[in-house]
Amino acid sequence: MIYRFRIILDTEEDVFRDIEIEQDATLEQFHNVITQSFGFDGTEMASFYVSDDQWSQGEEISLFDMSDGSQPVRLMNETTLIDVVHEASPKLIYVYDFLSMWTFLVELAEIAEYEGGMEYPNVMFVHGQLPDKAPDKEFKSDESENFDEGNDDGFMDLDEYDELGFDENWN
């Protein structure tokens, strides 16, 4: 089967690509098609995140294993599209270049049959130009978290460290 995706840059301008790819392709192969279709060189770190209907960021599937080894990490080259995307769960978030934070919303639009003579993956449609820099993101905390100036987080005020009696010449 062939998966048809729409990959939308998370910005006010309409910038998206429609891509066809085999359902048993790896997420690394999908990553390569996405980066090429948007004109990136593909040398930056990237991750896919499983997402729900509200585009909440779920489990990470990383391009490289950057963990300390204590937690297993899902890797793109070991995960196929059919493992994480299907009709009941059609959405992924794709983040490219963690310094710039290019963020894309990836949605399975259709599952189709192979077409004879067609090569996959296939960029079906291109709309919009990539901006010169990644759109700014507004990061918000949960409403239950308190980040006001009050010190309710259990950490000491920096002025209180002098009262702890550390010997500056301990070594």
Buried (B, 14 or more C-beta within 10 A) or exposed (E): EBBBBBBBBBBEEEBBBBBBBBBEBBBBBBBBBBBBBBEBEBEBEBBBBBBEEEBEBBEEBBBEEEEEEEEEBBBBEEBBBBBBBEEEBBBBBBBBBEEEBBBBBBBBBEBEEEEEEEEBBBBBEEEBEBEEEBBEEEEEEEEEEEEEEEEEEEEEEEEEEEEEEEEEEEE
